[in-house]
Each structure stands twice: as C-alpha cells, then as structure tokens.
Amino acid sequence: MKPKKILFMGVSGSGKSLIGSLIAQKLAIPFYDGDDFHPDENVKKMRQGIPLSDADRHGWLTTLNQLFIDNDELVVACSALKKTYRDTLRLNNDDMTIVYLRGDFDTIWSRHQKRTDHYFNGEEMLRSQFETLVEPTADEAVFIDVSHQSEDVVDQVILALGGASNESV
C-alpha cells in the first residue's frame, strides 16, 4: 500500500519542492509547498536574509499540521529541520511518512547559486539551516541522497516507499 501522507524534509535547496511535486504526480495525489504557507512576516525576514526563529516557525508548522489532518492523501515539502518541528507536523498524523532529502553543504550551495527569484537566499542563511538541522533517526525517516540527478532521486524515493508507482512522469 502506498503512503498517503508524505513529508519531504531537508534544508533549502535539497529538492523538496521539485522531488515532492514529481512524487505527488506519480502517486496522483495533491502536492503542497510548505513555503506557500509562511505568513508575510516570515517571508519578509527571509527576503532580508534573516533566519527564522522557533517562534516564527510555530504558527507555520501548526498550519501545515492542520493541512495533513485535513487531507487523506498529500505530499508536503517543508524543511522540518528539528525533531520538535517534525513532532508538531506529526501530531494526529501517525501515518505520515517522512522522506529526508540529504545533501552536503557544497552540493546544496551550488544549487542555490543557480536559483533565481527565490526569497530564500544567501550563503549565511543556508549555513544557518545546516546549523539548525537535527537529522532524523533512521526509524523516523527514509534517507535519500540528493547528490544525483532529480530523475534518479525520484527513482530512489519510489523504491524506498516500496515501489509505490512505476508510472513515468
């Protein structure tokens, strides 16, 4: 049986939105980019290169938690950098599958430098995310190496989720 509630987590630039949306297409379920749910104050801070605090993230994570509760099937992209953040997202969502898109700083930074028109920018903000990151445990998440091409990452995810789909995007 395919997972019905999937969270793609990782630092900015790890591929959460791209890979998450491709997996949602393959599974024919809705995709939501967690960034779209940030309040204006958070977006303003990030545009100025100011990392978000736990207090800044609290309401946002609660909103995303409700999104999981309100939907039977969905894929959500959210950094979920700390266990406490993931715990908030998992509240009343015991059937959530977490996919951790893992990459090293140099790989992710090289992707950031190719981005245009994204409000999250700057090497210091990315360093802040790596410093904040508390990697999930192996029993908390599926680990996927993002150093490969996106098609290969999608294939890795599908295999890790138990071969949930073999359709092409």
N, C-alpha and C positions, 0 to 999 in steps of 0.2 A: 504494500500500500504506500502510495506516495505521501510525503509530508504535505500537510495542508497549510501550515503556518511556518514560514521560514524567515529568519532574520539573517541578513548579511551584514557582518560587522568587520571593522578594521579602521585603520587611520585614513584620513582624507587622501584620496589618490590611489587607494588599494584596488579600486574597481567595483566597489559596492553597487553603484548605480548601474553601470554597464552590465556586469555579470548578473546582478539581481534581475534586471529587466529581461535579459536573454533567458534566464531560467524560468521566469514567470511566463514568458511567451511559450517556451517548450512545454510547461505544465498547464498552459491555458488557464492561468489564474491571475488576479489583479496584482500589479506592482505599484508600490508607493515609495517615493524617495523621502526619507525622513527629513532631509534638508528643507523640503517644501513646507514643513510644519513648524519650522522655527518662527517664534514671534519676531516682529520687526526689530525689537531691541537687540536680539541676538545677532541678526543679520548685520545690523549696523556695526556692532562690536567687531564681528569677523571681518567686515569690509575694511575696518581701520587696523586690522592686524592684531586685535586684542583677543587672546584666548578666552573661551567661556569658562566660567566658574561652575562648580556643582550647583549652586543656587540658580544660575542662568539655565542650566540644563533640566532642572527638576520638572517644571511645567511642561516642557517639550517632551520629556520622557513619559510623563503621565498621559499626555495626548496620544503618543504612539502606542502606549499600553492599551488605551481605550480602542484604538484602531484595530489592534489584534483581537480584543474582546468582541468587537462589533462585527468581525468578519470570520466566516468559516474557513476561507481559503485566501491566502495572500502571501506576497513576498514584500518585505520591508528592508530598505537599506538604511542603516543607522550605525554610526561609529561605535556606540556601546563600549567605550574604552575601559570602563571599570566594571568589576563584578557587581557593585551596587547598582550601576546603571542597568546591567543585564537583569538583575533581580527585579528591578522596577518594571522592566519590559515583560518579564516572565510572570508577573503577578496574575493569577487566574488564567494563565496560558501554559499549563503544564505540557501541552502537546507541541510547543514551539521547538523547532529545530534551529540551532544557531550554526551558521557557517562562518568561520573566521578566515578572512582573506589576509593571509600573512605575507609580508614582504619586508625586505630590509630598507633602511633609510635611503640609500643611494638609488635603489630601483624606484622607490616611490617619488623621491625628489626629482628624478629625471622625467617622470610622468607629469609632475606638477609644472615643470618648466615648459611643457608643450601645451598646457591648458590656456584657453583664452576665455575671458568673460565669466569667470567663476569667482564668487565673493570670497572663498577661502583661498588666501594666497600668502606667500611668504615662507621663507625657509624657517624663520623662528616659530611661526605657528605650527608648522609640521613637526619641528623638534619638540614643541610643547605637547603635541599629540603623542609622540613616541614616549615622552617622559611620563605622561599621564596613563598610557596604556598598561593595563594589567591583563596579560594574556589569559584567556580562558584555560581551564584544565581540559584534558583530553575527554573527560566524561561530560563536560559542559558543552563542547562544540566540536564540529568537524573542522579540521585544519586543512586549508587549501593554499598551496604555494602559488603566489601571483607573479612569479618571475617569468612565466611562459606567456605565449600569445593568448588573447582572450578566448579564442575557439578552444584551445587546449585546456584553459581554466574551466570553461563551461563543461567540457567532457569530464574533467576531474570531479566537478561538483555532482554531475549526474551519476557518475559511478559511486561517489561517496554517499549519495542519497539512495543508493540501492537500485540504480538503473531506472529511475522514475520515469524516464522518457527516452525514446530513441528516435524521436522525430527531428527533422532538421529545422533550423531557424530560417 
